[in-house]
């Protein structure tokens, strides 16, 4: 927790990929939804 919010970076979450049957570590924020793609246009 960071104050009254969950600190996603310290959560150390993992994700499962059913196609490769692999587990992958999820790390940090990588972009801004709904705005990063605008740079391409």
C-alpha positions, -999 to 999 in steps of 0.1 A, spaced: 0 0 0 10 36 -6 -11 56 16 -47 45 9 -39 31 -26 -24 -2 -38 11 3 -52 10 -18 -84 47 -17 -89 54 -35 -56 26 -60 -61 49 -84 -81 19 -98 -100 22 -127 -125 1 -135 -155 -6 -169 -172 -4 -173 -210 -26 -203 -219 -11 -204 -254 25 -210 -243 15 -225 -209 39 -200 -193 38 -176 -164 51 -141 -169 60 -115 -144 40 -83 -147 61 -52 -141 54 -15 -139 34 8 -160 43 8 -197 19 33 -212 -11 56 -210 -44 41 -222 -63 61 -248 -36 86 -254 -3 69 -264 -17 57 -297 -26 93 -307 11 100 -312 10 76 -342 -16 97 -361 
